[in-house]
């Protein structure tokens, strides 16, 4: 029964705090551990036990104040960590209002979506709680139109009659095709630049998947291989897109240690200045 008494005591303290808060009264809370409270020993009077219990309670006192009403937050429909088509529709509506860049339409409620939601809430006089509750959703749907199929799923860019990876259709992306050995710099579905590339050998293969540019280094030198990697844009651990003098000299007769090598120095200089940390890097096979 010891844990029941402790639970009842805690419930009484919380009830008292809540009642005082509603009345606008400052409260000093006393945390009581009923199981640790002194018990009457042989030869002790009830007065002595009571004094010992008061002292034990004072030792556990934690002062804090509660003023005004306790905050009550509305129920979240979609919040940080949510994913799926419903989140994609929220993002599409935020894109319509130019509060979110197209590259962040990824079916995932992350930092950029949360920031856009807070901006919308502030503009509409809603407390910027950073997630979508029913009130926010009602105002967002009133301020935007139902996203079209093309808005939700923009068509992939087509180059030489072939579609690029669907993930390259929105935002800014380094769209890297291992099959054609091409890197295409794509902005909102439009190919802005195309470069020849080569990849890692079998034992040091270039990883495939969706990544982002983590950091950049204009005059990078590999500590592992003691080789120059100018205009490096790192996207997966030590793997990066960078200029390779060896690729420029030997072409496809060689291979990298896992990086995406570029042989056109003039183009990668321009590309390096345009690409930003956070831009997408999509490595795939067509």
N, C-alpha and C positions, 0 to 999 in steps of 0.2 A: 504493500500500500504506500510505500515511501514515495515512489515516483508520482503517484496520484496526488499526494499532498503537495509535492513540489509544483506540479502542473497547476493545481488550484491556486496556489500562492502567486505564481507568475501571472495567471489570468486576472487575479484581483488587482495586481499592480498595473497591468496594461489597461484594465477597465478604468482605474482611477486616473491614469494619465490621459486617456481619451476624454473622459468626462471633464477633467480640468481644462483640457485644451479647447473643448467646445465652449467652455465658460470664459475663455480668455485668461485663465489663471496660470501663473508660472508654477512649475512643478519640480520638486526634487525627488528623483526616483531612488528607491531603496531596493537593491537586488538581494533577495532572500533565498538562501539555499536551505530548504527545509530539512534535507537529509543531514546537513552539517550542523544544524542547530543543537545547542547543548541540551542534554536530557537530565532529568532529575536523578541524582545519585543517592545512594544510601546515606542518611544523615543530613541531607540538604533540605532546607526549607523551600517552600514554593517561592518565597521572596528572593532567595539566592539564585534560584533557577531563572527567574524573570530578569534579574539584573544581568546575568550571564548572557541571556538571549538578546537583550538590548545591546550589550557590548558587541556581540557577534554581528548583529544587524548593522551597527555603526561602522564596523570594519569593512562591510560589503557595500557601503553607500557610494553610489556613482551620481554626482550632481549633473543635471542638465535641465534646460528650460524648454518648455513647449508653449509657444504663443500663438494665438489665433487658431484657425482650423487646420487640421491635418490635411496635407495634399491628397487628392484622389485623382489618379491618372486614368484617362479613358482607355478602353480596351483597344489593343492594337489589331488591325486587320493584317498589315504587313509591316515588318520591322527588320532591323539589321539581322542578316542571316536567312531571311525568307528567300524563296526562289520559286520559279515556275512561270507559267504563262500570265498569271494575274500580275506578278511583279513586272513582267515585260510590258504589260499594258500601262501600268503606272509610269514606267520609264518613258514609254512612247508619248504619253501625255505631257510629261515634263520636258521632253525634247520639243514638242510643239510650242511650248512657252519659252523656249530657249534658256531653260534653267539647267538643262543637262545636255552634255555633248553626246552625239550619236554613238561614239565609241564605247560609252558606258551602258548601252542597251544590251545587257548580257543575261537577262533572266535572273539576276542575282542582286539582292538588296544589300549593297555594300556602302562604303564610305561616301562615294560620289553621289549615289542615289539619296543617301541620308542628308547630305549637304543641300541637294536640290530641293528635297522635301521641306527642309527648314527654311529655305529662302521663300518657297511658296507660302508656307504658313505665316511667316513674318509679313509678307505682302498682303495677305488676307486678314491680318489682325488676329491670327490664331496663335496660341502659345507655341513657340518653336520646339516641339517635343522630339522632332526628328524621326518620327514613324507615322504611318498612315492609320488614323482612326476613322470612324464613320463620318465625323464632321469634315475632316480634311478631304476624304474621298468624295463627299457630296459636293464640296466647293471645287475640287479639281475636275470632276466630270462636268460641272456647270461651265467651267472656264475653257474647256477643250472639246474637241469632237472625238467620236469613237475612232480609234486608230484603224487605218486601212490595213489590208494584208501586206501591201508594199511597205508600209511604215513599220509593221511588226517584223516582216521578213524581207528586207530589201534584196533584190536580185543580185547574185554574185557577178562581179565584173567578168567580161568575156574578152579574152585575148587570143587572137589567131583562131577564132572559132571555138575555143575551149574556155569553160568556166573556171574561174579561180575558186579557191576554198571559200565557202559561205561566210566564214569568220572574217574574211577580208572585205566584206561588203559594207561595213559601217566603220566610221571613225578613221583613225590613222593606223596603218598596219604595214609592217615589213612582211610581205607575203612571199614566203620562200618555198619554191617547188623543187623537191629533190629529183623528180622525174625529168623535168625540162632543164634543170640546173640553172634556174633563173630566180633572181630576187626582184620583186616588184614593189615599189613604194606606192601605196594606195591611200588616197584621201577621199573619204565619203564615196567609195565605189569607183573612183576615177584613178587610173594608173598614171602616176606622175613621172615615174622613172623606172627603167629596167636595167638590171646589171647581170652579167655572167657571174656565177658563183661555183665553188666546189666545196666538198664536205670532208668529214673525217673518214679515215680508213675503217676497215671492218672492226678492228679491235678498239678503235677510238671514235665510234660512230657519233654523228651529230644527232642530238636528241630531237624527237618529233613531238609536236603538240602545240598548245597555245601558251605563250609566255608574254611577258612585258619587258621592256628595257629597264633594267635595274639601275645601271649606272653607265657613265661614258668616260673614256680616257683618250685624249687626243694623241698622246705620245707614249702609249703603253708599251711596257717590255715585260714579257712573261718571265716570272721568277722560276717557274717550273722547267721551262725549256730554254730560257735565256735567249729568246728571240723577240724581235720587234713586232708589235701588233698595233701599228698606228690607226687612228680613227676607230678605236674599238668601242662597240656598243654591246655591253654584256646583257644576256637575257636568261641564261640558265647556268648558275654556278660559274665555272671558269670559261664557259662557252660564249663566244661573242661573234658578231659580224665585224670584220676588220679587213683592212688592206693587207695584201700578201705580195711581197716582191717575188717570192718563189712561184706563186701562181702566175704572176705577170711574165716570168721568164720561162717556166716549164709547162704552163697550161695544165691540162688534165692528166699529165704524166705523174704528178705528185698528188698528195692528199694532205689534209690538215690533221691536227691532233684532236679534232672535234668541233673546231670553230667553223664558221661560214666565211670562207675566203672570197675576197673581191679583188679583181685584177685591174680595174679601171680607177686609177688614182684620182683623176679629175672629178669623176662622178661621186666617189665616196666622200670626197672633201665637202661637196655640196650636200650630200645626204646626211653626213654627220651633223652639219649645222642645222638642218631642218628637223631631224628626229629629236624627240624630247623623252626624258625619263618618264616611263608610264605608258608609252606607245606600245601597241600590240606587236608581237612577233609570232607569226604563224608558220610553223615548219611542217610540211605535209608532202604527200605524194599524190600526183594527179592521176 
